[in-house]
Amino acid sequence: MLATMESAAVDRGGAERSMAARRQRKTRWPAPWDKLAPEEMQEILRQARRERVARGKIIMHEDEPAASVIGLIEGIAVQFRDGGQQGRQILALRFPGDFLVLAQEGRAAACGVEAVTPARIWRMPQKEFWRSVEDCPALRRIVLMQALRDIDAEREQIVLLREPSAVVRLGRLLILLAGRDKSAATGRRILLHLSRRDIAAFLGLQIETVSRAFTQLRVAGIIDLPRRREVAIRSLERLATLAGVPSGIGPGRCGVG
């Protein structure tokens, strides 16, 4: 009887590992998650719940207790706070591989999170996630790198919002999107998943000012606007110079990491 029970336990363990491996093959994990060893990824998959999220869905309300750590697999999301009569303020853009909610256990979320495109996310209960962080050096590095990117992003956002030129602010955002949104950037064409209202909320501008800035960049021959939600960059070098980004397109520049 004991031998039978032990054999059944081994079979269940093997089945769980096999199922986790199949789930890992189905999901294309973005960097830096794709650098985890298979056994580390399987342990995370065993504890994390994945789900699809519709565009416009609130993933986390601001000040809601953060019962889980949440990460983004596919799509784009924004972190925001309600500004009352002034409207909401978009604090950060989040791309595949980023954490959406990374709060200390027992703390409320510092901001709300909304999917601005159809997205896939993962959730893991706080206790299980932080236990995995203690056990997995590679996961600790991912958390550390996210924290460092967030610090850099907050510093760059302060600089961005102090920039007096709306055209320069918009140029920085276009460079950011071209560098990080791999699903939308094809060559030098960018599909704008953000509405004009969201762009204004991120750049600290009025919607009308954002529209005028787009027009100024088009008239200057730096971009074309073939459709309302599409931007074709005609001169990447001029856009990068305008935005103050000498190296041009690249992740982690001009905004969130």
Legacy VTK file of the C-alpha trace (Angstrom):
# vtk DataFile Version 3.0
C-alpha trace
ASCII
DATASET POLYDATA
POINTS 257 float
0.000 0.000 0.000
2.768 2.445 0.959
4.651 1.687 -2.238
1.482 2.308 -4.242
0.915 5.673 -2.531
4.520 6.727 -3.127
4.259 5.705 -6.788
1.038 7.718 -7.161
2.694 10.772 -5.569
5.624 10.502 -7.988
3.210 10.195 -10.910
1.300 13.313 -9.782
4.527 15.263 -9.406
5.650 14.228 -12.863
2.270 15.142 -14.325
2.395 18.600 -12.708
5.887 19.238 -14.082
4.804 18.045 -17.522
1.737 20.320 -17.453
3.856 23.298 -16.352
6.308 22.607 -19.183
3.446 22.522 -21.709
2.082 25.819 -20.367
5.547 27.369 -20.635
5.835 26.286 -24.281
2.434 27.810 -25.055
3.346 31.163 -23.539
6.092 33.263 -25.101
7.462 35.022 -22.055
8.999 38.443 -22.760
12.417 39.540 -21.579
13.719 39.352 -18.923
11.481 36.397 -17.923
12.726 34.313 -20.834
16.145 34.196 -19.155
14.878 32.109 -16.219
15.930 28.476 -16.137
13.158 25.997 -17.118
12.811 24.666 -13.568
12.525 28.227 -12.196
9.900 29.090 -14.775
7.957 25.918 -14.008
7.817 26.808 -10.313
6.439 30.263 -11.141
3.918 28.796 -13.583
2.747 26.363 -10.941
1.806 29.229 -8.619
0.810 31.996 -11.029
-2.612 32.375 -12.632
-2.695 33.738 -16.163
-5.635 35.534 -17.714
-6.664 37.563 -20.721
-7.773 41.144 -20.166
-9.958 43.217 -22.473
-8.951 46.680 -23.604
-10.143 49.289 -21.114
-10.440 46.857 -18.197
-9.234 48.084 -14.814
-6.782 45.463 -13.601
-6.235 47.126 -10.222
-8.017 50.064 -8.607
-5.871 52.625 -6.832
-5.692 52.075 -3.069
-7.071 48.535 -3.531
-5.299 46.008 -1.277
-2.557 44.401 -3.358
-3.282 40.745 -2.633
-1.203 39.619 -5.639
1.852 40.605 -7.614
0.784 41.164 -11.229
2.920 41.157 -14.379
2.307 41.838 -18.062
2.890 39.125 -20.682
1.374 40.798 -23.753
-0.162 44.185 -24.517
0.197 47.643 -22.999
-1.155 48.985 -19.720
-1.028 52.294 -17.888
-0.623 53.085 -14.219
-2.744 56.041 -13.161
-4.131 58.098 -10.311
-7.421 59.943 -10.210
-6.797 63.685 -10.305
-10.330 64.699 -9.360
-11.615 67.632 -11.382
-8.346 67.768 -13.314
-8.918 64.252 -14.614
-6.716 61.233 -14.160
-2.956 61.415 -14.397
-1.090 58.641 -16.179
2.032 57.916 -14.184
3.657 55.224 -16.291
3.316 53.071 -19.379
3.836 49.340 -18.938
5.031 46.934 -21.606
5.472 43.130 -21.815
7.853 41.893 -19.135
7.022 44.714 -16.705
5.373 44.364 -13.337
1.964 46.036 -13.104
1.575 45.674 -9.349
4.633 45.105 -7.168
3.724 46.186 -3.650
4.894 44.998 -0.271
2.702 42.430 1.393
-0.151 44.069 3.269
0.151 47.360 1.396
-2.431 48.910 -0.899
-1.647 49.549 -4.561
-0.122 53.003 -5.020
-1.971 53.520 -8.309
-4.615 52.036 -10.550
-3.772 49.888 -13.561
-5.734 49.767 -16.829
-5.168 47.741 -19.993
-5.092 50.074 -22.999
-4.877 47.133 -25.417
-6.091 43.552 -25.158
-3.548 42.012 -22.807
-2.379 38.868 -21.078
-1.292 39.100 -17.466
-0.175 36.822 -14.665
-1.035 37.011 -10.972
0.681 35.378 -8.035
-0.326 35.692 -4.370
2.016 37.966 -2.449
3.326 35.324 -0.038
4.118 32.832 -2.780
5.802 35.469 -4.940
8.089 36.829 -2.240
8.920 33.272 -1.134
9.947 32.567 -4.738
12.068 35.733 -4.736
13.936 34.466 -1.676
14.546 31.087 -3.299
15.418 32.228 -6.833
18.408 34.569 -7.427
17.348 35.161 -11.057
13.917 36.345 -9.917
15.557 38.656 -7.383
17.535 40.221 -10.229
14.325 40.773 -12.218
12.703 42.539 -9.252
15.828 44.641 -8.691
16.053 45.654 -12.356
12.374 46.652 -12.368
12.949 48.804 -9.273
15.962 50.482 -10.884
14.036 51.103 -14.125
11.210 52.643 -12.125
13.607 55.009 -10.369
15.116 56.066 -13.711
11.651 56.424 -15.234
10.402 58.649 -12.411
13.463 60.859 -12.806
12.954 61.112 -16.574
9.243 61.799 -16.134
10.038 64.741 -13.859
12.382 66.111 -16.530
9.729 65.507 -19.203
7.001 67.371 -17.329
9.335 70.340 -16.761
9.980 70.582 -20.507
8.153 73.718 -21.733
7.736 72.507 -25.325
4.746 70.274 -26.046
6.394 69.162 -29.300
9.473 67.942 -27.420
7.302 66.077 -24.909
5.428 64.355 -27.715
8.665 63.512 -29.511
9.971 61.789 -26.400
6.803 59.724 -26.145
7.047 58.631 -29.797
10.661 57.555 -29.266
9.581 55.572 -26.196
6.758 53.815 -28.050
8.947 53.025 -31.055
11.566 51.481 -28.774
9.394 49.462 -26.416
6.115 48.598 -28.102
7.339 45.799 -30.368
3.783 44.798 -31.290
3.013 48.259 -32.686
6.328 49.462 -34.111
6.894 48.159 -37.645
9.947 49.764 -39.173
9.290 53.440 -38.559
5.516 53.149 -38.266
3.899 53.249 -34.840
0.364 52.138 -34.079
-0.894 54.443 -31.325
-2.753 52.340 -28.789
-3.087 55.376 -26.536
-5.953 57.776 -27.108
-5.296 61.499 -27.423
-6.744 61.837 -23.920
-4.280 59.268 -22.527
-1.367 60.907 -24.345
-2.363 64.265 -22.859
-2.656 62.711 -19.374
0.817 61.173 -19.662
2.479 64.309 -21.027
0.703 66.727 -18.681
-0.929 68.615 -21.578
-4.383 69.513 -22.851
-5.837 67.342 -25.622
-5.890 70.320 -27.996
-2.204 70.954 -27.302
-1.368 67.348 -28.147
-3.235 67.636 -31.466
-1.346 70.825 -32.327
1.967 69.149 -31.465
1.184 66.271 -33.839
0.391 68.805 -36.553
3.642 70.702 -35.943
5.696 67.512 -36.271
3.855 66.647 -39.487
4.294 70.118 -41.015
7.997 69.999 -40.105
8.334 66.797 -42.134
9.378 64.697 -39.125
6.287 62.457 -39.087
3.289 61.587 -41.240
-0.191 60.800 -39.939
-1.653 58.317 -42.434
-4.433 57.411 -39.992
-5.643 58.801 -36.684
-3.943 56.103 -34.613
-0.888 55.606 -36.805
2.332 57.611 -36.952
4.959 57.185 -39.662
8.347 58.542 -38.604
9.908 60.191 -41.674
13.111 61.328 -39.978
14.117 59.332 -36.933
17.309 61.335 -36.566
15.461 64.666 -36.431
12.900 63.252 -34.001
15.643 61.906 -31.734
17.497 65.239 -31.827
14.289 67.104 -31.045
13.550 64.764 -28.135
17.098 65.038 -26.802
17.843 61.336 -27.272
21.142 61.126 -29.188
21.045 57.340 -29.517
17.572 57.325 -31.036
15.241 54.437 -30.440
15.974 52.169 -27.544
14.190 50.688 -24.568
14.280 52.520 -21.304
14.599 56.011 -22.744
12.232 58.950 -22.623
9.928 57.652 -19.967
9.113 54.373 -18.357
11.700 51.718 -18.364
LINES 1 258
257 0 1 2 3 4 5 6 7 8 9 10 11 12 13 14 15 16 17 18 19 20 21 22 23 24 25 26 27 28 29 30 31 32 33 34 35 36 37 38 39 40 41 42 43 44 45 46 47 48 49 50 51 52 53 54 55 56 57 58 59 60 61 62 63 64 65 66 67 68 69 70 71 72 73 74 75 76 77 78 79 80 81 82 83 84 85 86 87 88 89 90 91 92 93 94 95 96 97 98 99 100 101 102 103 104 105 106 107 108 109 110 111 112 113 114 115 116 117 118 119 120 121 122 123 124 125 126 127 128 129 130 131 132 133 134 135 136 137 138 139 140 141 142 143 144 145 146 147 148 149 150 151 152 153 154 155 156 157 158 159 160 161 162 163 164 165 166 167 168 169 170 171 172 173 174 175 176 177 178 179 180 181 182 183 184 185 186 187 188 189 190 191 192 193 194 195 196 197 198 199 200 201 202 203 204 205 206 207 208 209 210 211 212 213 214 215 216 217 218 219 220 221 222 223 224 225 226 227 228 229 230 231 232 233 234 235 236 237 238 239 240 241 242 243 244 245 246 247 248 249 250 251 252 253 254 255 256
